[in-house]
């Protein structure tokens, strides 16, 4: 499994919103994150659909976190952008492997996928913010 750039960008956008604690427009987020507005807009729509962000229209509108950063998990962000976590076809419920019945590796892949799922669900947006702040202190 490889995390796409869109997921990286979604996490970047979410961290900027978490730190600012105010509504920000797609164009403001694109500028802050130094990303293309159309790409940021695409990511924002997916995050709103996944109920991680709220969107308000109008002059005082913008995007903001729907929940506190400690309540948003890395798993939710990955699934919002990429769909269900599945390391291989054995774990892809939408397109399951037709060899799963006879494959001796399938149970092992399920365990690996479950551990990955658990790991992603333990990482919160708040913990990612803390990590960034801690890393910044090390660099300074």
QUIFEN-V694946 format. One record per pair of residues at least 6 apart in sequence whose C-alpha atoms are under 8 Angstrom apart, sorted by the first residue. I is the first residue (numbers start at 1). J is the second residue. If there is no record, write none. Layout:
BEGIN
i:I j:J
i:I j:J
END
This chain:
BEGIN
i:1 j:86
i:1 j:87
i:1 j:88
i:3 j:78
i:4 j:82
i:6 j:39
i:6 j:43
i:6 j:81
i:7 j:77
i:7 j:78
i:7 j:81
i:7 j:82
i:9 j:40
i:9 j:43
i:10 j:40
i:10 j:43
i:10 j:44
i:10 j:47
i:10 j:77
i:10 j:81
i:11 j:77
i:11 j:125
i:12 j:33
i:13 j:29
i:13 j:33
i:13 j:40
i:14 j:65
i:14 j:125
i:15 j:125
i:15 j:128
i:15 j:129
i:16 j:29
i:16 j:32
i:16 j:33
i:17 j:23
i:17 j:24
i:17 j:63
i:17 j:64
i:17 j:65
i:18 j:65
i:18 j:69
i:21 j:64
i:21 j:65
i:22 j:64
i:23 j:61
i:23 j:62
i:23 j:63
i:23 j:64
i:24 j:61
i:24 j:62
i:24 j:63
i:24 j:64
i:25 j:61
i:25 j:62
i:25 j:63
i:26 j:37
i:26 j:40
i:26 j:41
i:26 j:44
i:26 j:62
i:26 j:63
i:27 j:37
i:29 j:40
i:30 j:36
i:30 j:37
i:30 j:40
i:31 j:37
i:43 j:81
i:44 j:53
i:46 j:80
i:46 j:81
i:47 j:53
i:47 j:77
i:47 j:80
i:47 j:81
i:48 j:54
i:48 j:55
i:49 j:80
i:50 j:76
i:50 j:80
i:51 j:66
i:52 j:65
i:52 j:66
i:52 j:67
i:52 j:72
i:52 j:77
i:53 j:63
i:53 j:64
i:53 j:65
i:53 j:66
i:53 j:67
i:54 j:63
i:54 j:64
i:54 j:65
i:54 j:66
i:55 j:61
i:55 j:62
i:55 j:63
i:55 j:64
i:56 j:62
i:56 j:63
i:69 j:124
i:69 j:125
i:69 j:126
i:70 j:124
i:70 j:125
i:70 j:126
i:70 j:127
i:71 j:124
i:71 j:125
i:72 j:124
i:72 j:125
i:72 j:126
i:73 j:120
i:73 j:121
i:73 j:122
i:73 j:123
i:73 j:124
i:73 j:125
i:74 j:120
i:74 j:121
i:74 j:122
i:74 j:123
i:74 j:124
i:74 j:125
i:75 j:85
i:75 j:117
i:75 j:120
i:75 j:121
i:75 j:123
i:76 j:121
i:78 j:84
i:78 j:85
i:79 j:85
i:84 j:92
i:85 j:92
i:85 j:113
i:85 j:117
i:86 j:92
i:86 j:113
i:87 j:109
i:87 j:113
i:88 j:109
i:89 j:95
i:89 j:96
i:89 j:97
i:90 j:96
i:90 j:97
i:90 j:100
i:90 j:106
i:90 j:109
i:90 j:110
i:91 j:109
i:91 j:110
i:91 j:113
i:100 j:106
END
